[in-house]
């Protein structure tokens, strides 16, 4: 961006932790890393993961959160399985090899829809960040301000909800951007 080749970066680009690196438009959606369990599981909160076995895809945010214990609400788990391919997560859960799986919420919801499986996603996320559109920190055109206003209007008038509803039955987790950066 600094060399003028790009006007902006967007598309699942998280604002959190980068607030001072760019001029931001947004957040326009919330992005959550979550834990999913079998609907009959006795795991209802992150605290219930104590001494449990959890599976993740390697090199993902959930792997880093669980390995480095960066979420203070996550207790010490018994074991973490890191698979190179996310397609192993559901079979590991269904076969009882793990007690829970952790991944990006949208990927779990898409998997449920595409393959007819059912998860219970814990209400408490591992991580929740705001998605935004990043402009160079020295960009003075004001596009970030205008686009932020447009995003706010789309959230307020239901446009964003209608768009997200095309992909997810319940768009509400993605629309809760209050307080996110």
N, C-alpha and C positions, 0 to 999 in steps of 0.2 A: 504494500500500500504506500509506503513512504516514497517509493520511486515513481509513483504516479501510474503504475500499470493497472491497479485495481481501485475501484471507487469504494467498495465495501466488502465485508465478509459476513455471510449469514448462512443459515442452514444448520441448526443444532450447534451453534457456537455459543458456549456458555459465558455469561458475563462475570459470574462469581470468581473472585480471585484475579480478575483482569480489569477491574473497574478503572484503574488509573493508567492502563496501557493504551486505551482507545477512547474515542468519542463514541458513545453508545446510543442507539435507538432501541428502546425497549425497557423492560422485557416484554416480549409479545406472547411467550408461552413458558410454562414451567416444565422442567425436565427432571424426572425422578429416577433414582436408582433404588430398587425395592427388593424385598424378600418375598418369595412366594412359597407356599406350602400346599400339601394335599388338603382339600377341604375338610377332611376329618381329623387333621392334625390338632394336637394340643398346644401348638405354638400360635400365640395371638399377638405378641409384642416382641420387639427386639430383645428385651430382657430374657424372654423364653428361649433364646438361642444358646443360653449357657449350657456348655458341655454337649452341644449338638454338632452334627456333621453337616456342613454346608458346601454346595458346589457352585462354582462360578466359571465363566470363560476367562482364560488367562489373559493378562495384560489389560483388563477392563477396570473401570472405576471400582466396582464392588470388590474385586480382588485386592486392590490397593487399600481400600477402607478396612477390609477384614484382616489383611496381613499386618497393616501398620496401626490398626486400632485407632483410626482418626475420628471415629464417631464415638463419643463417650457413652452413648446409650447401648452400645454393643458390648456384651460381656465376652469373656474368654470362651471361645468355642472349642469343641473337642478336636475337630479336624477340618481342614479346608481342602477340597478337591478342586484343582484348577485344570479344566479341560481346554485343549487347544481349539475345539470347535463347540459352539454353543448348542449344536444339535444333540449333544450328549447330556445336556442338563435335564430335560424332561424324562428320558428313560431312567436316569439315575434316581430321580424323585419317585417315579411310578414304581420302579422295582424295589424301592425301600433302601437303596444304597446310601442315600443321604436323607436328612430330615428336612432340608430346605434348599432352595436355590436362590441366587441373587443375581439380578440383571437389570437392564434398563426397562422401565415399566412398559414402554411402547412395544419393545420386542416380545415381552411376555404376553401382552394383550393380543398382539398380532399372531403369535404362535397358538394361543387359545382359539382364536377365530379360524385360523387356517387348518388346524389339525383336530378341532373338536375336543380338546382337553379342557379341564377346569382346574384353575388354581384358586387359592385364597391368598390375595396379596395383602400383606400386613399394612395397616393404616399408616404406621410410622415409617417414613422412608429412611434409607441409609444416607441418602444425599438428595437435596432438592436445590436446583439452581434455576436462574432465569436465563432464557435464551434471548439473544439480542442480535442486532446488526451492528457490526463494528466498522467504524471509520477511522482513518488516520488521526492520531491525537492532535495533529496540527491543522486538520481540515477545518476551515472557517466558513464553509458555504452554508451552514445551518441545516443541512439535510437531516442530520441526526435529530434535531429538535422537531422538524416537520414530520419525520417518520414516527417518532415517539408519539406525537399527537395523533397521527393516523392509527397507530396500534391501539392507543387508548380509546379512540372512537370505535374501532372494530370490536374491542372487548365490551364496551358499554352498550353498543346497539345490537349485539348478538351475532354480528358477522363472523367473528372468530369462532364462536360456538357452532354456528352452522358449518363452517369449514372443517373443524376438528371432528364434528359428528359424522362426517362422511367416512372417517377412518376408525372411530372408536364409539362404541355404544354409549359410554359415559365420558363426555369430554371434560367434566368438571375438574379432575386432577390436573389437567394441562392448562386450565384457564385461571387457576389460582396463583396469580403473579404478584399479589400484594406483598410487599416487603422483600421481594427477591431482587437481586441485582445480578 
